[in-house]
Amino acid sequence: RRARALARDDDDGDDDDEATISSETPRVLYENDALVIVSKPAGVSFHSEFEPGALARLRASRDAREERLRAVHRLDKGTSGALVFAKTADAAKKLARGFATRTIVKYYVGVSGKKPKKKMGTVTGDMARARRKAYKLTNTKDNPAVTKFVSFGAKGRRMFIFRPLTGKTHQLRVCAKSLGAPLLGDDVYSGEAPADRC
């Protein structure tokens, strides 16, 4: 019901509803005639689950133009970052091809409280289900997750820049865990208390 309420134009003049929607709306980072790039906060699902997801919130915030936003990639609920939406079918096709062929390169930043086994390199291996919601990296390479990374010290923490070459569920989180440096704020793989994100 709440998703439907966010998705419709609300002309009753209730400023509180507008403030709620705007505070939950992904912030637009860039926009042109073909696409819109927004900042998705951690803790917001891409799709609507028990509350409106990033796509529903963005659609609700847009004016009444006849516009159909098309998803070309996704981010996990716990991941903050830039989301790209196509505004035309042609742009969606080109962007999807760019993500699929890796001509659009994605980088992710992570922070750990632990020093990794190695400072840079490539982590390659199949991922298998482990306990609860977790995955684990295996020694087999039948359909491997491949992640390039570099890390460096920063204010008593360890910063990582990840470049995934494949798109597996929890890939970067499992990569960090396999290096002995689980990401801060990752309640599935680190076992540490939640961390603030910027």
C-alpha positions as CSV (number, residue, x, y, z in Angstrom):
1,R,0.0,0.0,0.0
2,R,2.8,2.4,0.9
3,A,4.4,1.8,-2.5
4,R,1.2,2.7,-4.2
5,A,0.9,5.8,-2.1
6,L,4.4,6.9,-3.0
7,A,3.8,6.2,-6.7
8,R,0.7,8.3,-7.1
9,D,0.6,12.1,-7.2
10,D,-0.6,13.4,-3.8
11,D,-2.4,16.7,-4.3
12,D,-3.9,17.0,-0.8
13,G,-1.3,19.6,0.2
14,D,0.1,17.5,3.1
15,D,3.7,18.8,3.5
16,D,4.6,16.0,5.9
17,D,4.0,13.3,3.2
18,E,6.2,15.3,0.7
19,A,9.0,15.6,3.3
20,T,8.9,11.9,3.9
21,I,9.0,11.0,0.2
22,S,11.8,13.5,-0.5
23,S,14.0,12.3,2.4
24,E,13.7,8.7,1.1
25,T,14.2,9.6,-2.5
26,P,17.6,8.6,-4.1
27,R,19.5,11.8,-4.9
28,V,20.1,12.6,-8.6
29,L,23.8,12.8,-9.4
30,Y,23.6,13.3,-13.1
31,E,20.8,13.4,-15.7
32,N,20.5,13.9,-19.5
33,D,17.9,12.9,-22.2
34,A,19.0,9.3,-22.2
35,L,19.7,8.4,-18.5
36,V,19.6,9.4,-14.9
37,I,22.2,8.4,-12.3
38,V,21.2,8.4,-8.6
39,S,22.8,7.8,-5.3
40,K,21.3,4.8,-3.5
41,P,21.8,4.7,0.2
42,A,22.7,1.5,2.1
43,G,19.7,-0.3,3.5
44,V,17.4,0.5,0.6
45,S,16.4,-2.4,-1.6
46,F,16.5,-2.0,-5.3
47,H,13.0,-3.6,-5.7
48,S,10.1,-2.9,-3.4
49,E,10.0,-5.4,-0.6
50,F,8.3,-4.4,2.7
51,E,8.7,-0.8,1.7
52,P,9.3,1.1,-1.6
53,G,12.6,0.2,-3.2
54,A,15.0,2.6,-4.9
55,L,13.2,2.4,-8.3
56,A,9.8,3.0,-6.8
57,R,11.1,5.9,-4.8
58,L,12.7,7.5,-7.8
59,R,9.6,7.0,-9.9
60,A,7.4,8.6,-7.2
61,S,9.7,11.6,-7.0
62,R,9.6,12.4,-10.7
63,D,7.0,14.8,-12.2
64,A,4.1,13.6,-14.3
65,R,6.1,13.4,-17.6
66,E,5.5,10.3,-19.6
67,E,8.7,8.7,-18.6
68,R,9.5,5.0,-18.2
69,L,12.7,4.5,-16.2
70,R,14.5,1.2,-17.1
71,A,16.9,-0.6,-14.8
72,V,20.2,-1.6,-16.4
73,H,22.0,-2.9,-13.3
74,R,21.3,-3.3,-9.5
75,L,22.9,-2.9,-6.1
76,D,22.4,-5.1,-3.1
77,K,20.3,-3.7,-0.3
78,G,23.3,-3.2,2.0
79,T,25.3,-1.5,-0.7
80,S,25.4,2.3,-1.2
81,G,26.4,3.7,-4.6
82,A,25.5,5.0,-8.0
83,L,22.5,3.5,-9.8
84,V,22.0,4.1,-13.6
85,F,18.5,4.1,-15.1
86,A,17.8,4.5,-18.8
87,K,15.1,6.9,-19.9
88,T,14.6,5.4,-23.4
89,A,14.6,1.9,-24.8
90,D,17.6,2.6,-27.0
91,A,19.6,3.9,-24.1
92,A,18.6,0.8,-22.0
93,K,19.8,-1.5,-24.8
94,K,23.2,0.3,-25.1
95,L,23.8,0.6,-21.4
96,A,22.8,-3.1,-20.8
97,R,25.3,-4.1,-23.6
98,G,27.9,-1.9,-22.0
99,F,27.5,-3.6,-18.6
100,A,27.3,-7.1,-20.1
101,T,30.5,-6.6,-22.2
102,R,32.3,-4.8,-19.4
103,T,32.9,-1.7,-21.6
104,I,31.2,0.1,-18.7
105,V,33.6,-0.5,-15.8
106,K,32.3,-0.6,-12.2
107,Y,34.5,0.1,-9.2
108,Y,33.4,-0.4,-5.6
109,V,35.0,1.0,-2.4
110,G,35.1,-1.0,0.8
111,V,36.6,-0.5,4.3
112,S,37.9,-3.2,6.6
113,G,39.2,-3.1,10.1
114,K,41.7,-5.9,9.3
115,K,44.8,-6.2,7.1
116,P,44.3,-8.5,4.1
117,K,46.5,-11.5,3.2
118,K,47.7,-9.5,0.2
119,K,47.5,-5.9,-0.7
120,M,46.5,-6.2,-4.4
121,G,45.7,-8.8,-7.0
122,T,42.9,-11.0,-8.3
123,V,40.7,-13.3,-6.3
124,T,39.2,-16.1,-8.4
125,G,37.1,-19.0,-7.4
126,D,33.6,-20.6,-7.5
127,M,31.2,-19.5,-4.9
128,A,29.1,-22.0,-3.0
129,R,26.3,-21.6,-0.4
130,A,27.5,-21.7,3.2
131,R,25.5,-21.2,6.4
132,R,22.6,-18.9,6.7
133,K,22.6,-16.3,3.9
134,A,26.3,-16.6,3.3
135,Y,28.4,-17.8,0.4
136,K,32.0,-19.1,0.5
137,L,34.8,-19.1,-2.0
138,T,36.0,-22.5,-3.2
139,N,39.1,-23.7,-4.9
140,T,37.2,-24.9,-8.0
141,K,36.9,-22.7,-11.1
142,D,34.0,-24.1,-13.0
143,N,32.1,-20.8,-13.1
144,P,34.3,-18.5,-11.0
145,A,33.8,-15.1,-9.5
146,V,36.7,-12.9,-10.5
147,T,37.5,-9.7,-8.6
148,K,40.5,-7.5,-9.1
149,F,41.4,-5.3,-6.0
150,V,43.9,-3.0,-4.5
151,S,44.1,-2.0,-0.8
152,F,45.8,0.6,1.3
153,G,45.9,1.9,4.9
154,A,43.8,4.9,5.8
155,K,43.4,6.2,9.4
156,G,43.8,2.9,11.1
157,R,41.5,1.1,8.6
158,R,42.1,-0.7,5.3
159,M,40.5,0.8,2.2
160,F,39.7,-1.5,-0.8
161,I,39.0,-0.6,-4.4
162,F,37.3,-3.6,-6.1
163,R,36.7,-4.1,-9.8
164,P,34.5,-7.2,-10.3
165,L,34.9,-8.9,-13.6
166,T,31.9,-11.1,-13.0
167,G,28.6,-10.4,-11.2
168,K,27.9,-12.9,-8.5
169,T,25.7,-12.4,-5.5
170,H,27.9,-11.2,-2.5
171,Q,31.0,-11.4,-4.7
172,L,32.9,-8.5,-3.2
173,R,31.9,-9.4,0.4
174,V,33.1,-12.9,-0.1
175,C,36.3,-11.7,-1.8
176,A,37.1,-9.5,1.3
177,K,36.3,-12.3,3.7
178,S,38.6,-14.7,1.7
179,L,41.4,-12.2,2.1
180,G,40.9,-12.2,5.9
181,A,39.6,-8.7,5.9
182,P,35.8,-8.7,6.0
183,L,34.1,-5.4,5.3
184,L,33.0,-3.2,8.1
185,G,29.2,-3.1,8.5
186,D,28.8,-6.5,6.8
187,D,26.7,-8.4,9.3
188,V,26.8,-11.6,7.3
189,Y,30.6,-12.0,6.8
190,S,32.3,-9.9,9.4
191,G,30.6,-10.6,12.7
192,E,31.5,-7.0,13.7
193,A,29.1,-4.3,14.9
194,P,27.4,-2.3,12.2
195,A,29.5,0.6,10.8
196,D,28.5,4.0,9.6
197,R,28.6,4.5,5.9
198,C,29.1,7.7,4.0
